[in-house]
Amino acid sequence: MQILIYFSIGIFAGLVGGFFGLGGGIVMVPVFVYLLGMTQHQAQGTALAALALPITLLAALRYYHAGNVKLQIAALACLGFVGGGLLGAHMVQNVPPVLLKRLFGGVMFLVSIKMIVGR
């Protein structure tokens, strides 16, 4: 039964990620914390592990074939993401779990407000 739950979380995150073009972590992290009882650190690490390159590649290819990928920007952003992701993963290890959860929620809140009321 747990295997089906984990698989379903991945399906949902993939659908939302592919539909909106966002990382599935924005879906998986809250689900892992609130439905599976993971700590914020565990949820973020697990989401990152689940979203390794082969997973996102197929969705990106679909966007590419539709003419919706700017390769030069994607390549440069990818290089930056590798370094930034490693640095961020290193820095977060000593952040208290409650603070990390609040920071994650705050970022999601600010982005949602901007998307709803912004241009």
C-alpha positions in Angstrom: 0.0 0.0 0.0 2.8 2.4 0.8 4.4 1.8 -2.6 1.1 3.0 -4.2 1.0 6.1 -2.0 4.6 7.0 -2.9 4.0 6.4 -6.6 0.8 8.5 -6.5 2.7 11.4 -4.9 5.1 11.2 -7.8 2.4 11.1 -10.4 0.7 14.1 -8.8 3.9 16.1 -8.5 4.8 15.2 -12.1 1.5 16.3 -13.4 1.6 19.6 -11.6 5.3 20.1 -12.5 4.7 19.3 -16.2 1.6 21.4 -16.3 2.9 24.5 -14.6 6.6 24.1 -15.4 7.7 24.1 -11.8 9.7 21.8 -9.8 7.8 18.9 -8.3 9.4 19.7 -5.0 6.9 22.5 -4.4 4.3 19.7 -4.4 6.3 16.8 -2.9 7.9 18.7 0.1 4.6 19.7 1.7 3.1 16.2 1.0 6.1 14.5 2.5 6.0 16.7 5.6 2.2 16.7 6.3 1.1 13.3 4.9 4.2 11.2 5.5 5.5 12.8 8.6 9.0 13.6 7.3 11.1 16.4 8.8 11.5 19.4 6.5 15.1 18.3 5.9 14.1 14.8 5.0 11.3 16.0 2.7 13.6 18.4 0.8 16.3 15.8 0.4 13.9 13.2 -0.7 12.3 15.5 -3.2 15.7 16.5 -4.7 16.6 12.8 -5.0 13.3 12.0 -6.7 13.7 14.9 -9.2 17.1 13.9 -10.5 17.8 14.7 -14.2 16.2 11.6 -15.9 12.8 12.5 -14.4 12.6 16.1 -15.6 14.3 15.4 -19.0 11.2 13.9 -20.6 9.0 16.8 -19.6 11.6 19.3 -20.8 11.8 17.4 -24.1 8.1 17.8 -24.6 8.4 21.5 -24.0 11.4 21.6 -26.4 9.5 19.9 -29.2 6.7 22.4 -28.8 9.3 25.2 -29.3 9.1 26.3 -25.7 12.7 25.9 -24.4 15.4 28.5 -24.8 18.4 26.2 -24.8 21.1 28.8 -24.0 19.2 30.1 -21.0 18.5 26.6 -19.8 22.1 25.5 -20.2 23.5 28.5 -18.2 20.8 28.3 -15.6 21.6 24.6 -15.3 25.2 25.3 -14.6 24.3 27.9 -12.0 21.7 25.5 -10.5 24.4 22.8 -10.0 26.6 25.1 -8.0 23.8 26.8 -6.2 22.0 23.5 -5.4 25.2 22.1 -3.9 25.9 25.2 -1.8 22.2 25.4 -0.7 22.2 21.7 0.3 25.4 22.3 2.3 24.1 25.4 4.0 20.7 24.1 5.0 22.0 21.2 7.1 22.4 23.4 10.2 19.1 25.3 9.9 16.7 24.4 12.6 13.7 22.4 11.2 11.0 24.8 12.4 12.9 27.8 10.8 13.4 25.8 7.6 9.7 25.0 7.4 8.8 28.6 7.9 11.2 29.8 5.3 9.9 27.3 2.8 6.3 28.3 3.5 7.3 32.0 3.3 8.9 31.6 -0.1 5.8 29.7 -1.4 3.6 32.4 0.0 5.5 35.3 -1.5 5.6 33.6 -4.9 1.9 32.8 -4.8 1.0 36.4 -3.9 3.2 37.7 -6.8 1.6 35.2 -9.2 -1.9 36.1 -8.1 -1.7 39.9 -8.1 1.3 40.6 -10.2 1.5 41.2 -13.9 
